[in-house]
Amino acid sequence: MAKRKSKSTFEKDLVRLEEISRVLEEDDVELEKAMSLFEEGVKLSKSSLKTLKEAELKITELKSELGKITNVEED
């Protein structure tokens, strides 16, 4: 099974992405620091998207199971 992020890690990543965004929007960020922050942001974004896709898949699976249970009970 895929490695799961805890809720707190996912939320921490989102907070960090917001921090990075704020810093990059400043006018006085040096290029080297901006590139480093941008790279970190891309990694966090990829990781967060993967976590969201896994959650979406799990929800889809659970809905499918619920539908099967509901159909069996109606019979």
N, CA, C and O atoms as a GROMACS GRO file, in nm:
protein
  300
    1MET      N    1   0.085  -0.119   0.000
    1MET     CA    2   0.000   0.000   0.000
    1MET      C    3   0.089   0.124   0.000
    1MET      O    4   0.200   0.122   0.054
    2ALA      N    5   0.041   0.228  -0.059
    2ALA     CA    6   0.118   0.353  -0.069
    2ALA      C    7   0.136   0.415   0.069
    2ALA      O    8   0.050   0.404   0.156
    3LYS      N    9   0.248   0.479   0.085
    3LYS     CA   10   0.275   0.548   0.210
    3LYS      C   11   0.180   0.665   0.225
    3LYS      O   12   0.167   0.746   0.132
    4ARG      N   13   0.115   0.676   0.339
    4ARG     CA   14   0.019   0.784   0.362
    4ARG      C   15   0.081   0.894   0.445
    4ARG      O   16   0.162   0.870   0.534
    5LYS      N   17   0.041   1.015   0.414
    5LYS     CA   18   0.080   1.130   0.496
    5LYS      C   19  -0.023   1.147   0.605
    5LYS      O   20  -0.142   1.128   0.582
    6SER      N   21   0.023   1.183   0.721
    6SER     CA   22  -0.074   1.212   0.826
    6SER      C   23  -0.139   1.346   0.796
    6SER      O   24  -0.086   1.428   0.721
    7LYS      N   25  -0.255   1.365   0.854
    7LYS     CA   26  -0.328   1.490   0.832
    7LYS      C   27  -0.241   1.610   0.869
    7LYS      O   28  -0.239   1.710   0.798
    8SER      N   29  -0.170   1.598   0.980
    8SER     CA   30  -0.089   1.711   1.024
    8SER      C   31   0.024   1.741   0.925
    8SER      O   32   0.057   1.857   0.903
    9THR      N   33   0.082   1.639   0.865
    9THR     CA   34   0.188   1.661   0.767
    9THR      C   35   0.132   1.729   0.643
    9THR      O   36   0.192   1.823   0.590
   10PHE      N   37   0.017   1.683   0.597
   10PHE     CA   38  -0.047   1.743   0.480
   10PHE      C   39  -0.078   1.890   0.507
   10PHE      O   40  -0.050   1.976   0.424
   11GLU      N   41  -0.135   1.917   0.622
   11GLU     CA   42  -0.168   2.055   0.657
   11GLU      C   43  -0.043   2.140   0.674
   11GLU      O   44  -0.042   2.257   0.635
   12LYS      N   45   0.062   2.083   0.731
   12LYS     CA   46   0.188   2.156   0.744
   12LYS      C   47   0.245   2.191   0.607
   12LYS      O   48   0.299   2.300   0.586
   13ASP      N   49   0.233   2.096   0.514
   13ASP     CA   50   0.281   2.122   0.378
   13ASP      C   51   0.204   2.237   0.314
   13ASP      O   52   0.263   2.322   0.246
   14LEU      N   53   0.072   2.241   0.335
   14LEU     CA   54  -0.008   2.350   0.279
   14LEU      C   55   0.031   2.485   0.341
   14LEU      O   56   0.040   2.586   0.271
   15VAL      N   57   0.054   2.484   0.471
   15VAL     CA   58   0.097   2.608   0.537
   15VAL      C   59   0.232   2.652   0.481
   15VAL      O   60   0.252   2.771   0.455
   16ARG      N   61   0.323   2.558   0.462
   16ARG     CA   62   0.454   2.592   0.407
   16ARG      C   63   0.442   2.646   0.264
   16ARG      O   64   0.512   2.739   0.227
   17LEU      N   65   0.352   2.587   0.185
   17LEU     CA   66   0.329   2.638   0.049
   17LEU      C   67   0.280   2.782   0.053
   17LEU      O   68   0.321   2.864  -0.030
   18GLU      N   69   0.193   2.814   0.146
   18GLU     CA   70   0.145   2.952   0.160
   18GLU      C   71   0.259   3.045   0.198
   18GLU      O   72   0.268   3.157   0.147
   19GLU      N   73   0.346   3.000   0.288
   19GLU     CA   74   0.462   3.081   0.328
   19GLU      C   75   0.553   3.107   0.207
   19GLU      O   76   0.597   3.220   0.185
   20ILE      N   77   0.578   3.003   0.132
   20ILE     CA   78   0.664   3.016   0.015
   20ILE      C   79   0.602   3.113  -0.085
   20ILE      O   80   0.672   3.198  -0.141
   21SER      N   81   0.474   3.102  -0.105
   21SER     CA   82   0.404   3.191  -0.197
   21SER      C   83   0.418   3.336  -0.154
   21SER      O   84   0.445   3.424  -0.235
   22ARG      N   85   0.400   3.361  -0.025
   22ARG     CA   86   0.412   3.499   0.026
   22ARG      C   87   0.552   3.553   0.003
   22ARG      O   88   0.569   3.668  -0.040
   23VAL      N   89   0.653   3.472   0.031
   23VAL     CA   90   0.792   3.517   0.015
   23VAL      C   91   0.821   3.545  -0.133
   23VAL      O   92   0.884   3.645  -0.166
   24LEU      N   93   0.776   3.456  -0.221
   24LEU     CA   94   0.803   3.474  -0.364
   24LEU      C   95   0.732   3.595  -0.422
   24LEU      O   96   0.776   3.651  -0.523
   25GLU      N   97   0.623   3.635  -0.360
   25GLU     CA   98   0.551   3.754  -0.408
   25GLU      C   99   0.619   3.884  -0.369
   25GLU      O  100   0.586   3.990  -0.422
   26GLU      N  101   0.714   3.877  -0.276
   26GLU     CA  102   0.788   3.997  -0.237
   26GLU      C  103   0.880   4.039  -0.352
   26GLU      O  104   0.926   3.957  -0.430
   27ASP      N  105   0.904   4.167  -0.359
   27ASP     CA  106   0.988   4.220  -0.467
   27ASP      C  107   1.137   4.202  -0.442
   27ASP      O  108   1.216   4.206  -0.537
   28ASP      N  109   1.178   4.184  -0.317
   28ASP     CA  110   1.320   4.186  -0.285
   28ASP      C  111   1.381   4.048  -0.259
   28ASP      O  112   1.477   4.037  -0.184
   29VAL      N  113   1.327   3.944  -0.319
   29VAL     CA  114   1.380   3.809  -0.300
   29VAL      C  115   1.494   3.787  -0.399
   29VAL      O  116   1.478   3.810  -0.519
   30GLU      N  117   1.608   3.743  -0.348
   30GLU     CA  118   1.721   3.715  -0.435
   30GLU      C  119   1.689   3.595  -0.523
   30GLU      O  120   1.616   3.504  -0.483
   31LEU      N  121   1.744   3.596  -0.643
   31LEU     CA  122   1.715   3.491  -0.741
   31LEU      C  123   1.745   3.352  -0.688
   31LEU      O  124   1.664   3.260  -0.702
   32GLU      N  125   1.861   3.335  -0.625
   32GLU     CA  126   1.899   3.203  -0.574
   32GLU      C  127   1.798   3.152  -0.470
   32GLU      O  128   1.759   3.036  -0.472
   33LYS      N  129   1.758   3.242  -0.379
   33LYS     CA  130   1.660   3.204  -0.278
   33LYS      C  131   1.525   3.176  -0.342
   33LYS      O  132   1.456   3.082  -0.304
   34ALA      N  133   1.486   3.256  -0.440
   34ALA     CA  134   1.359   3.237  -0.509
   34ALA      C  135   1.356   3.101  -0.579
   34ALA      O  136   1.256   3.031  -0.573
   35MET      N  137   1.465   3.065  -0.645
   35MET     CA  138   1.472   2.936  -0.714
   35MET      C  139   1.463   2.820  -0.615
   35MET      O  140   1.394   2.721  -0.641
   36SER      N  141   1.530   2.833  -0.504
   36SER     CA  142   1.527   2.729  -0.401
   36SER      C  143   1.386   2.712  -0.344
   36SER      O  144   1.337   2.600  -0.328
   37LEU      N  145   1.322   2.824  -0.315
   37LEU     CA  146   1.186   2.820  -0.262
   37LEU      C  147   1.088   2.764  -0.365
   37LEU      O  148   0.998   2.687  -0.331
   38PHE      N  149   1.106   2.803  -0.489
   38PHE     CA  150   1.020   2.753  -0.596
   38PHE      C  151   1.033   2.601  -0.608
   38PHE      O  152   0.933   2.530  -0.621
   39GLU      N  153   1.156   2.552  -0.604
   39GLU     CA  154   1.180   2.408  -0.611
   39GLU      C  155   1.113   2.336  -0.493
   39GLU      O  156   1.050   2.232  -0.511
   40GLU      N  157   1.126   2.391  -0.375
   40GLU     CA  158   1.062   2.333  -0.257
   40GLU      C  159   0.910   2.332  -0.275
   40GLU      O  160   0.844   2.234  -0.241
   41GLY      N  161   0.857   2.441  -0.328
   41GLY     CA  162   0.714   2.451  -0.351
   41GLY      C  163   0.663   2.348  -0.450
   41GLY      O  164   0.556   2.290  -0.432
   42VAL      N  165   0.740   2.324  -0.555
   42VAL     CA  166   0.701   2.224  -0.655
   42VAL      C  167   0.697   2.086  -0.590
   42VAL      O  168   0.604   2.009  -0.614
   43LYS      N  169   0.797   2.053  -0.510
   43LYS     CA  170   0.801   1.924  -0.442
   43LYS      C  171   0.682   1.908  -0.347
   43LYS      O  172   0.618   1.803  -0.343
   44LEU      N  173   0.654   2.013  -0.271
   44LEU     CA  174   0.540   2.007  -0.179
   44LEU      C  175   0.409   1.995  -0.254
   44LEU      O  176   0.319   1.923  -0.212
   45SER      N  177   0.398   2.064  -0.366
   45SER     CA  178   0.276   2.057  -0.448
   45SER      C  179   0.255   1.916  -0.502
   45SER      O  180   0.144   1.863  -0.496
   46LYS      N  181   0.360   1.856  -0.554
   46LYS     CA  182   0.350   1.720  -0.607
   46LYS      C  183   0.307   1.622  -0.498
   46LYS      O  184   0.219   1.539  -0.518
   47SER      N  185   0.371   1.635  -0.384
   47SER     CA  186   0.340   1.547  -0.271
   47SER      C  187   0.195   1.566  -0.225
   47SER      O  188   0.125   1.468  -0.197
   48SER      N  189   0.152   1.690  -0.217
   48SER     CA  190   0.016   1.720  -0.173
   48SER      C  191  -0.087   1.669  -0.273
   48SER      O  192  -0.190   1.614  -0.235
   49LEU      N  193  -0.059   1.686  -0.401
   49LEU     CA  194  -0.149   1.636  -0.505
   49LEU      C  195  -0.160   1.484  -0.500
   49LEU      O  196  -0.268   1.428  -0.518
   50LYS      N  197  -0.049   1.418  -0.475
   50LYS     CA  198  -0.050   1.272  -0.463
   50LYS      C  199  -0.138   1.231  -0.345
   50LYS      O  200  -0.218   1.138  -0.356
   51THR      N  201  -0.124   1.300  -0.234
   51THR     CA  202  -0.204   1.270  -0.116
   51THR      C  203  -0.352   1.291  -0.145
   51THR      O  204  -0.436   1.210  -0.104
   52LEU      N  205  -0.385   1.399  -0.214
   52LEU     CA  206  -0.525   1.426  -0.249
   52LEU      C  207  -0.581   1.320  -0.344
   52LEU      O  208  -0.696   1.278  -0.330
   53LYS      N  209  -0.501   1.277  -0.442
   53LYS     CA  210  -0.546   1.174  -0.536
   53LYS      C  211  -0.570   1.042  -0.464
   53LYS      O  212  -0.666   0.971  -0.494
   54GLU      N  213  -0.483   1.010  -0.369
   54GLU     CA  214  -0.502   0.888  -0.291
   54GLU      C  215  -0.630   0.896  -0.208
   54GLU      O  216  -0.703   0.798  -0.196
   55ALA      N  217  -0.656   1.012  -0.151
   55ALA     CA  218  -0.778   1.031  -0.072
   55ALA      C  219  -0.900   1.020  -0.162
   55ALA      O  220  -1.000   0.959  -0.124
   56GLU      N  221  -0.894   1.078  -0.281
   56GLU     CA  222  -1.005   1.071  -0.375
   56GLU      C  223  -1.033   0.926  -0.415
   56GLU      O  224  -1.148   0.885  -0.423
   57LEU      N  225  -0.927   0.850  -0.440
   57LEU     CA  226  -0.942   0.709  -0.476
   57LEU      C  227  -1.007   0.632  -0.361
   57LEU      O  228  -1.096   0.549  -0.383
   58LYS      N  229  -0.961   0.658  -0.240
   58LYS     CA  230  -1.018   0.590  -0.124
   58LYS      C  231  -1.166   0.623  -0.108
   58LYS      O  232  -1.247   0.534  -0.080
   59ILE      N  233  -1.202   0.748  -0.126
   59ILE     CA  234  -1.343   0.789  -0.117
   59ILE      C  235  -1.426   0.719  -0.224
   59ILE      O  236  -1.536   0.672  -0.198
   60THR      N  237  -1.372   0.711  -0.345
   60THR     CA  238  -1.442   0.642  -0.454
   60THR      C  239  -1.463   0.495  -0.418
   60THR      O  240  -1.572   0.441  -0.439
   61GLU      N  241  -1.361   0.432  -0.365
   61GLU     CA  242  -1.372   0.292  -0.325
   61GLU      C  243  -1.477   0.274  -0.215
   61GLU      O  244  -1.557   0.181  -0.220
   62LEU      N  245  -1.477   0.362  -0.117
   62LEU     CA  246  -1.572   0.353  -0.008
   62LEU      C  247  -1.715   0.375  -0.056
   62LEU      O  248  -1.808   0.307  -0.012
   63LYS      N  249  -1.732   0.470  -0.148
   63LYS     CA  250  -1.866   0.493  -0.205
   63LYS      C  251  -1.915   0.370  -0.279
   63LYS      O  252  -2.032   0.334  -0.271
   64SER      N  253  -1.824   0.306  -0.352
   64SER     CA  254  -1.859   0.186  -0.426
   64SER      C  255  -1.901   0.075  -0.330
   64SER      O  256  -2.000   0.006  -0.354
   65GLU      N  257  -1.826   0.058  -0.223
   65GLU     CA  258  -1.861  -0.042  -0.122
   65GLU      C  259  -1.996  -0.011  -0.060
   65GLU      O  260  -2.077  -0.101  -0.038
   66LEU      N  261  -2.020   0.114  -0.031
   66LEU     CA  262  -2.147   0.155   0.027
   66LEU      C  263  -2.261   0.126  -0.069
   66LEU      O  264  -2.368   0.081  -0.027
   67GLY      N  265  -2.239   0.152  -0.196
   67GLY     CA  266  -2.341   0.123  -0.297
   67GLY      C  267  -2.373  -0.025  -0.304
   67GLY      O  268  -2.489  -0.064  -0.318
   68LYS      N  269  -2.270  -0.109  -0.292
   68LYS     CA  270  -2.291  -0.254  -0.294
   68LYS      C  271  -2.371  -0.298  -0.172
   68LYS      O  272  -2.460  -0.383  -0.182
   69ILE      N  273  -2.339  -0.241  -0.057
   69ILE     CA  274  -2.410  -0.275   0.067
   69ILE      C  275  -2.556  -0.232   0.055
   69ILE      O  276  -2.646  -0.307   0.092
   70THR      N  277  -2.578  -0.113   0.006
   70THR     CA  278  -2.712  -0.060  -0.008
   70THR      C  279  -2.794  -0.147  -0.104
   70THR      O  280  -2.910  -0.175  -0.076
   71ASN      N  281  -2.734  -0.189  -0.215
   71ASN     CA  282  -2.803  -0.272  -0.314
   71ASN      C  283  -2.838  -0.410  -0.255
   71ASN      O  284  -2.945  -0.464  -0.283
   72VAL      N  285  -2.749  -0.464  -0.174
   72VAL     CA  286  -2.774  -0.595  -0.111
   72VAL      C  287  -2.889  -0.584  -0.012
   72VAL      O  288  -2.975  -0.672  -0.008
   73GLU      N  289  -2.892  -0.477   0.066
   73GLU     CA  290  -2.997  -0.457   0.166
   73GLU      C  291  -3.134  -0.437   0.101
   73GLU      O  292  -3.236  -0.474   0.159
   74GLU      N  293  -3.137  -0.379  -0.019
   74GLU     CA  294  -3.263  -0.354  -0.088
   74GLU      C  295  -3.322  -0.482  -0.147
   74GLU      O  296  -3.442  -0.489  -0.169
   75ASP      N  297  -3.238  -0.584  -0.171
   75ASP     CA  298  -3.285  -0.710  -0.230
   75ASP      C  299  -3.367  -0.790  -0.136
   75ASP      O  300  -3.413  -0.898  -0.172
   0.00000   0.00000   0.00000
